Amino acid sequence: MTTNTSFPATESNAATGIRAYRAALLDFVDDPFYTDEAECVRFFADGLLVIENGRVKAIGSYESLRDRYANVAIVAYPDKLIMPGLIDTHVHYPQTEMIAAWGEQLLQWLNRYTFPTEQKFKDKTYAQSVAAFFLDELLRNGTTTALVFATVHPASVDAFFEAADRRNLCMIAGKVMMDRHAPADLLDTPASSYTESKALIEKWHKKGRLRYAVTPRFAGTSTPAQLAIAGQLLQEYPDVYLHTHLSEDVDEVAWIKALFPDCTGYLETYDQAGLVGERSIFAHGIHLTDDEFKRLSEAKSAIAFCPTSNLFLGSGLFKLERAKSTATPIKVGLGTDVGAGTSFSLLQTANEAYKVAQLQRQRLTAFQALYLATLGGATALNLQDQIGNFGIGKAADFIVVDLRATPLMAFRNAGPMPTAIAALADAVFSLIMLGDDRAIHATYILGELAYGQ
């Protein structure tokens, strides 16, 4: 860990087309679940982040870079912490309006709240209004990339991608594929889901910073024929994603077993259709068997850990320690899973992740939690070469964090910015426990201010 402590309040020089940001800087260069945290954390108590054409040009202590960039305009954030933008690996934008709808269990909750809400998204104008609010809410919470469910309606995908593209966001989304066990207005067919998904892939995948995810809702709402069609799309477009749900609830797992009696487990319903691969992200994974953990590790698939949703619906406690074991390591990111999730804030999501681990007498440190929300999320999405930390040439999506955003946080963190790793860990842990959207002072996309208090 590298530190530098000299920090005058302001700095300004002539603009040259390159911009720089001065504050405390924190990111991760390795996975703290497997490597000593001191080797994973990159920290400059007085740092300089230099941006050119929306990408990271240099990072280091202010003292070491000041002469090289003497003619660069510097935006200074005294007493603030700059981090990479947060990454949400599972969220439903159509469920924004139904967040905090009174509980029940998963299957009942879907029928009572989710399906009626999603029927509204056949109206593109309505979808556009929700997409705009949703993306603004992400930015306000410091989330710069997300893996997103739309609805069965192609217009819902168009509305989302149009809004994301206008904001220059790196976003992944897809049309829901669902041909059974849902209201008629939300059903497609294997043939129509193929045709509509294919058209959306051709239209949106790799347009600007956008990416497409083939999105069967879950095995309960897709026939084997439709899951096979999803697999066909992955074969035809090997660089798109697979995004679905897996082993979220005990009743759901039992139901899937009844629907697929020839499968040895839930994961096999996807595996036999060719859906378990390196670009596959499975939300939840609470009730996985040992064989399923092994298979996900072998396939290099990822799990989106969604603690606020899992607690809200009473679904269970995710075995993070098992997923991040050295024997069968699995890529893991954090997911807010709004609307069953109760907050757009990945800080609050990390807060609940810590508690889920605690309830199982497992360990989740502050740095591990922030890794999951940044470089770990990028790795889960196979985007670690583009986002997730301040590697040279990566997209300059970052947030400015206020460790004293509320009176309580200011009281808790009354001293100067930490310089030692133990003190930094303590300050960051307090941020996770006490912070929310109020702690996000500013959000930058490709080096441009996208949200600021």
Beta strands, then each sheet from edge to edge (+ up, - down):
strand 1: 19-28
strand 2: 41-52
strand 3: 55-61
strand 4: 73-84
strand 5: 86-92
strand 6: 143-149
strand 7: 170-174
strand 8: 176-177
strand 9: 210-216
strand 10: 241-246
strand 11: 280-284
strand 12: 302-305
strand 13: 331-334
strand 14: 398-401
strand 15: 440-445
strand 16: 448-452
sheet 1: 3+ 2- 1+ 4+ 14- 15+ 16-
sheet 2: 5+ 6+ 7+ 9+ 8+
sheet 3: 5+ 6+ 7+ 9+ 10+ 11+ 12+ 13+
end
